[in-house]
Amino acid sequence: AAGTADTSMREECNMAVLAHLLGLTWFITVPGFIGPLILWLVKKDGQLYASSQIKESLNFQISIALYTILCGMLFFLVLPLLLIPVIAILMVIFTIIAAVEARDGVDYRYPLTIRLIK
């Protein structure tokens, strides 16, 4: 039974890592929230740890999209345009930290996240 529990937790951790790393699809021209959204729709009623981390990744990626859109809408101001690269860099850093933490089974919470999906 202990081996089954270990395998189950490892599968949950792997699913959580995948959810976080799917956010990096911004760099392949797919909005970063699409991958976590699909994963959340499939797994939201499943394993607690994986589900919570998928939801956290989804909320973070939606927040990043909103921040980027807001900066784009304020294009006539210089500062928001300068913030877009900062947002991109922070997104990559936080996503990598989240994936590493998820690999170890840590319940990671992204900073600066609007938690729209409860």
Legacy VTK file of the C-alpha trace (Angstrom):
# vtk DataFile Version 3.0
C-alpha trace
ASCII
DATASET POLYDATA
POINTS 118 float
0.000 0.000 0.000
2.884 2.389 0.766
4.306 1.868 -2.734
0.940 2.721 -4.245
0.727 5.925 -2.194
4.264 6.896 -3.265
3.422 6.242 -6.919
0.199 8.224 -6.639
1.974 11.207 -5.062
4.723 11.036 -7.704
2.038 11.112 -10.428
0.405 14.120 -8.761
3.769 15.907 -8.546
4.461 15.153 -12.213
1.048 16.523 -13.198
1.695 19.669 -11.127
5.111 20.162 -12.774
3.485 19.792 -16.184
0.832 22.370 -15.293
3.469 24.907 -14.310
5.709 24.267 -17.313
2.779 24.533 -19.737
2.713 28.211 -18.805
5.944 28.654 -20.744
4.017 28.131 -23.994
3.912 31.930 -24.235
7.158 31.506 -26.123
5.526 29.281 -28.756
2.808 31.878 -29.496
0.106 30.038 -27.541
-1.276 32.004 -24.580
0.261 30.525 -21.434
-3.070 29.879 -19.762
-4.368 27.501 -22.476
-2.329 24.459 -21.379
-3.136 24.808 -17.665
-6.790 25.515 -18.556
-7.121 22.282 -20.537
-5.327 20.345 -17.800
-7.557 21.903 -15.130
-10.738 21.054 -17.065
-9.584 17.433 -17.279
-8.148 17.069 -13.744
-10.050 19.580 -11.568
-12.042 16.878 -9.782
-9.083 14.539 -9.413
-6.120 14.433 -7.080
-6.076 17.251 -4.531
-2.418 18.291 -4.805
-2.286 18.201 -8.599
-5.634 19.977 -8.874
-4.566 22.787 -6.528
-1.280 23.313 -8.383
-2.973 23.242 -11.793
-5.415 25.873 -10.521
-2.535 27.955 -9.138
-0.722 27.803 -12.487
-3.910 28.720 -14.342
-4.563 31.713 -12.084
-0.967 32.907 -12.485
-1.054 32.629 -16.270
-4.401 34.456 -16.452
-2.905 37.181 -14.236
0.143 37.454 -16.521
-2.164 37.761 -19.550
-4.181 40.503 -17.836
-1.051 42.431 -16.796
0.337 42.206 -20.329
-2.946 43.323 -21.910
-3.177 46.232 -19.464
0.384 47.321 -20.320
-0.454 47.048 -24.026
-3.589 49.163 -23.591
-1.485 51.860 -21.945
0.911 51.925 -24.902
0.856 55.723 -25.000
2.731 55.740 -21.708
6.357 54.646 -21.766
6.467 52.883 -18.392
3.892 50.132 -19.166
5.752 49.245 -22.359
8.941 48.906 -20.346
7.140 46.614 -17.907
6.259 43.977 -20.530
9.809 42.510 -20.643
9.921 42.593 -16.829
6.619 40.699 -16.694
8.002 38.112 -19.147
11.186 37.600 -17.142
9.299 37.279 -13.846
6.861 34.843 -15.451
9.732 32.565 -16.509
11.475 32.793 -13.124
8.318 32.153 -11.085
7.248 29.317 -13.401
10.582 27.532 -13.029
10.504 27.976 -9.244
6.947 26.602 -9.181
7.890 23.563 -11.283
10.863 22.753 -9.025
8.727 23.149 -5.898
5.936 21.014 -7.409
8.441 18.285 -8.244
9.143 18.087 -4.498
5.452 18.157 -3.544
5.496 21.710 -2.157
2.214 23.622 -2.342
3.605 26.616 -4.263
1.754 29.940 -4.397
2.755 32.422 -7.103
3.244 36.029 -6.034
1.230 38.820 -7.717
-1.523 36.394 -8.695
-5.189 37.244 -9.026
-6.952 34.080 -7.898
-9.983 34.073 -10.185
-10.409 30.281 -10.217
-11.243 29.141 -6.694
LINES 1 119
118 0 1 2 3 4 5 6 7 8 9 10 11 12 13 14 15 16 17 18 19 20 21 22 23 24 25 26 27 28 29 30 31 32 33 34 35 36 37 38 39 40 41 42 43 44 45 46 47 48 49 50 51 52 53 54 55 56 57 58 59 60 61 62 63 64 65 66 67 68 69 70 71 72 73 74 75 76 77 78 79 80 81 82 83 84 85 86 87 88 89 90 91 92 93 94 95 96 97 98 99 100 101 102 103 104 105 106 107 108 109 110 111 112 113 114 115 116 117
